Structures are given as structure tokens and as C-alpha cells.
Amino acid sequence: MQQRAASLKKPRAILHLEKLLAHVSNTWLGSSLHMNARIKNRLSICRDKRRQISKRLKSLNWLAMAIIWAGLPAHARVFYVDVDEGSDSNPGTSTNSAWAHLPGTVGFSVPGWTRIDGGDTILVKGGTTNYVRVTFDTAYYSGKTVFDSIVIQSGHLAGWGSGRAIFDGQNTRTGGFLINGNGITVDGFEIREIKAGANPPIDERTGSCCIGILQANFVTVKRCWLHNAYSRGPSTDVGHGIEMSGGTNFIFTQNQIGPTIQMKGIEPYRASFGVISNNFFSGVYEHCLSMNTSSNWDLCNNLIRHDPPYGPEPSWAISVAGCHNLDVWNNVIFRTLPVIEAPPLYFGLAIGMYGNNSSNRFACNTIAFFNDTANGGSHQTAISIERGPNVNIATGFYNNLVYSNYNVLGPVAYCVSPDITTLNEVMYCDFFAASSNETVMSFEVNGSDELRTVANFAPSCGKYTHNVQVDPGFTSGVMPSGLDSNGHPNSPFFQLSTNSPPAVTATYNELLGDPVHGYDHSVDKFSLDIVGRRRTAWSMGAYEAVTGIAPRPRPPTGLRIIAGP
């Protein structure tokens, strides 16, 4: 704080005046007999002005210091946890006096644990393995309703220890972390080996998970690796990466979810207003992102490799059930492995919608290689909108790129099951890679499947325009296997190339954020692609083309194509 206050330097004019007065004092004041009345009068005026300026400067310094103090947390303390060398009888205030366990560790009751307040940070030594379960609730954690109020971080991110701090459930505990408090940030941990079963209080029957979040707000999970959460079998809802129940305001970013998440990767059940971005999903058996009765989420810039095995039901990379006002964009969703399962057979798909959804938007996603001809089922494909009463109202798909998807009916990329109570307001600018005579669109009429080309696709509900069937001209090479240090796919396989046709590279279908959809309501929220390049020609898929295409001049207001129902 002294350094910050010292940095508030006096203006040059004041320094000059003080120097001048000091010179005058040293030269003349010692010989007052030689001063005349005029000089004395001038010096008196200078002294008065100096006092006034110094008084003002002092007031400004105090004001600046007050502003700095107001901007700092009330308790900016750091605590340390080292399960190998620490002791819970220590104060926890240095690496040499670390606690052995995090406050709230289940099975431990330590009177000496300090209450963790807003502004505090806890570092868990990197490279240590903690065979415990931890509950972050109001018994020990008093966070504010702001992001990063309390930060629990793996020490390797702060230079303490080597590698992630690990929390290992040893396949005997049904939970790793349980967050039931406000403003908690969990950063940089590996959480693994979670046993199938009940996980109270978040779920009294099932719900085992690496991280559980129960009626908490302003929660952040970032840079964590969550894997090996087990299920008892295909009929049980257990084995999640992140399982939620209620709450609002969340950020999940730069995490690796999987492998061996035997149920769902992230499920924001009954939770609202959050961001799931720049995560890598791989080895999730059911839904990688299970958006279940949630609203106002941004799902963007995620890399989802949805390879088998699947179960316990048709398994979507992103499932949407009973959701409202979601924005889903810039995701790369793909499969690399063929299905070679024995019965019972489950299906792997990219995006599925069922239940009562309304006003959700899907934009600039790349979907590829969901090829499954062995498992039957004509509606198991890249994008599936299921039948049902009052479902999928005002759904929009824009500038998505769908490539090489097959089921038992052939190269079907998209299917919709409309009925008289379904209202889909869909404007498509999607791409389906196939020759122009292949039937890549499917819809149901009186219980029978109708296969159509893009040009002839006209189900009884919705609006479908600007679809094309051409080769996208991917960069290809080695498929991505994770995220790089910037949180981007570590391979350019799905990037567009110089061979990509103009119908793919330049739609000029500019998409805008609005006050209704997603968590971020910024107008320009869609303006960057998955690797951070600015969109100018609005290419299809997660990547903007980099072939030097000039942006088209913006049309007059009122004629611009706006993404929204």
C-alpha cells in the first residue's frame, strides 16, 4: 500500500514551487536583518500558498488512498495447505506453517481452522495427493456474491509445488468437491476416482460427481481436470464431471472433462446465467453438456470429442431439454472412432433437443463424423429435434457447418420430428457436405421418415433457407486431441482452407447479441471465432476463413440479418 501511495507523485509545478521556497529559505531567512519589508511580504504570501497547496495535496493523497483501499478486498489473506508436510494445528499462513487439509474437509473437525472470508485465497501445494472429500459451505467460507470472492487454487499455478494438486476419491467417495457457498472459485485441480452412488446433499439417491454445486451463486471452475467418475449401470444417473442443482452466475472455462465420465460431463440442472467456454470433453459416456431445465447460458468455444462407448440412452454431445434463451456457438463437435459395441446399443449424436424448449440459438458450430449405421434408428444423427407437445419454440440455427454424418438411412445430417403442436422458427444457414443429390435432411410425416436433399427439404413447421451442399475444404491432417495453452483446439483440422468454397467462407450473415439470449448480452459477442479471429465475412462453422476475403459493406439498418427468432 505504501508503494501504491508513493506512486501518486506530486505535480511538477508543486515540486518546483517547493524547491524554490526551500532555496529562498536557505538563502535569505538566515539573514533577516538584510530583508526589507517587500521581500518579507512576498515570502509570507509564498508560505501561505505553500500551506494551501500542501493541504490540498494532502487531501488528494488521502482521497487517492481511500479509493485504493476501497478497491481492495477487506481481507486479502493467503492460506496454505500441504497434506504431506502440514498440520491442521498450524495457523496456515505460510508454506512453513501450512494446514494439512482444506477447511471443510469431510471427516475432520479442526477448531483452529480460520474462517475464510471474501478476498481470501487458499493454495493447495501442487503435486500433492489428497484422499479426501471437501465441502465449501458457510460453516467455513463466507464469500460475497461476486466472482472470485474466495479463490481455492492448486499451488503450482502460484509457483508452489510441481503439477496439479490432486483430490482422489479412491473409488470409495461419491464426491470430490461440494460447493454450497457464494463467490467460490476452484482453479487448477485434478479430481478423480469418484465412486458411483448417492451424493447428499446435492442428490440423496444418485448424483455422484467430481464437483457438485448446490444452490450456490457466482461460482467459477477453471483449469481443472475431472475424470474417472463411475456409474453403477445404464439405468443409474451417477458419474458426473460437474453436477448442479440451482443457483445463478457461473463460469466454467479451460477445464478437461474426461475420460471415463460414465454419465454427464457438465449438467447445469435448474441453474441460470452462466458461461461454459473453452473446455475439452472426451470420454463422456452420456451427454457431454446436459442442459437440463436451465436458462440464459453461453456455450461457446468448446472442443467436444464424443467417441463411444455410449450409454445409458442416445447420447448427445450437447443435449437441450426444457431450456430457454441459450446461445450455443463456436463449438467443434466431432467423433473419431467407429461404433463397435455389443447390445445393448446406444447412439452417439451431436446436438439433441427434447422437452419444452424455447428461444434457443445455435450458431457457427462445426459438427463432423457422427457415422453410425450399426445401431439402427433413423433419427440418430448430427442434429435432432424431437417430437412432443409444445417443444422447441422459436429455435434458431445459423451458419453451422455439418460434415459427413450417416445413420441407417444414409448420409442424414439433420432430422426433425414435427407435429401440429410444434412451432420451430428456424432459419438455417447450415452446410451439409455431400453431393447435391444425396438426401441429408430427414423429417417425419405420419410416422414415416421422409428423406430429402437440402433443396427439397420442406417439413410442415419452420423456415429453412440458405442451405448448401458442397465440400467445405477443411485443412485436415491430425484431428485435435485437446486444447493448447490458449484454450484453443490443438490442431487446425477443422479450419477452412484456400480450397473452401465462397458459399462456406462468406455468408455475410452477421449475428448479433441481444438483451434476451445467453449470459453475455453484448452486441458483438459472436464477432470472434473459436481461436479469437475477428469475423468479417461470417464463415460457416467455428472457424472464420483466413483467405483474405474482404468484408461486405454493412447493409442499411433494418436490412441486416439478425440472429434471433
C-alpha positions, 0 to 999 in steps of 0.5 A: 500500500505504501508503494501504491501511495508513493506512486501518486507523485506530486505535480511538477509545478508543486515540486518546483514551487517547493524547491524554490521556497526551500532555496529562498529559505536557505538563502535569505531567512538566515539573514533577516536583518538584510530583508526589507519589508517587500521581500518579507511580504512576498515570502509570507504570501509564498508560505501561505500558498505553500500551506494551501497547496500542501493541504490540498495535496494532502487531501488528494493523497488521502482521497487517492488512498481511500479509493485504493483501499476501497478497491481492495478486498477487506481481507486479502489473506493467503492460506496454505495447505500441504497434506504431506508436510502440514498440520491442521494445528498450524495457523496456515499462513505460510508454506512453513506453517501450512494446514494439512487439509482444506477447511471443510474437509469431510471427516475432520473437525479442526477448531483452529481452522480460520474462517475464510472470508471474501478476498481470501485465497487458499493454495493447495501445494501442487503435486500433492495427493489428497484422499479426501472429500471437501465441502465449501459451505458457510460453516467455513467460507463466507464469500460475497456474491461476486466472482472470485470472492474466495479463490481455492487454487492448486499451488503450482499455478502460484509457483508452489509445488510441481503439477496439479494438486490432486483430490482422489476419491479412491473409488470409495467417495461419491464426491470430490468437491461440494460447493454450497457457498457464494463467490467460490472459485476452484482453479487448477485441480485434478479430481478423480476416482469418484465412486458411483452412488448417492451424493447428499446433499446435492442428490440423496439417491444418485448424483455422484460427481467430481464437483457438485454445486448446490444452490450456490451463486457466482461460482467459477471452475477453471483449469481443472481436470475431472475424470474417472467418475463411475456409474453403477449401470445404464439405468443409474444417473451417477458419474458426473464431471460437474453436477448442479442443482440451482443457483445463478452466475457461473463460469466454467472455462479451460477445464478437461472433462474426461475420460471415463465420465460414465454419465454427464460431463457438465449438467447445469440442472435448474441453474441460470446465467452462466458461461461454459467456454473453452473446455475439452470433453472426451470420454463422456459416456452420456451427454457431454453438456446436459442442459437440463431445465436451465436458462440464459447460458453461453456455450461457446468455444468448446472442443467436444470429442464424443467417441463411444462407448455410449450409454445409458440412452442416445447420447448427445454431445450437447443435449437441450431439454426444457431450456430457454434463451441459450446461445450455443456457438463456436463449438467443434463437435466431432467423433473419431472412432467407429461404433463397435459395441455389443447390445445393448446399443446406444447412439452417439449424436451431436446436438439433441433437443427434447422437452419444452424448449424455447428461444434457443440459438445455435450458431457457427458450430462445426459438427463432423463424423457422427457415422453410425449405421450399426445401431439402427434408428433413423433419427440418430444423427448430427442434429435432432429435434424431437417430437412432443407437445409444445417443444422447441419454440422459436429455435434458431440455427445459423451458419453451422457447418455439418460434415459427413454424418450417416445413420441407417438411412444414409448420409442424414445430417439433420432430422426433425420430428414435427407435429401440429403442436410444434412451432420451430422458427428456424432459419438455417444457414447450415452446410451439409457436405455431400453431393447435391443429390444425396438426401441429408435432411430427414423429417417425419410425416405420419410416422414415416421418415421422409428423406430429402436433399437440402433443396427439397427439404420442406417439413410442415413447421419452420423456415429453412433457407440458405442451405448448401451442399458442397465440400467445405475444404477443411485443412485436415491432417491430425484431428485435435486431441485437446486444447493448447495453452490458449484454450484453443483446439490443438490442431487446425483440422477443422479450419477452412482452407484456400480450397473452401468454397465462397458459399462456406467462407462468406455468408455475410450473415452477421449475428448479433447479441441481444438483451434476451439470449445467453449470459453475455448480452453484448452486441458483438459477442459472436464477432470472434471465432473459436481461436479469437479471429475477428469475423468479417465475412461470417464463415460457416462453422467455428472457424472464420476463413483466413483467405483474405476475403474482404468484408461486405459493406454493412447493409442499411439498418433494418436490412441486416440479418439478425440472429434471433427468432 
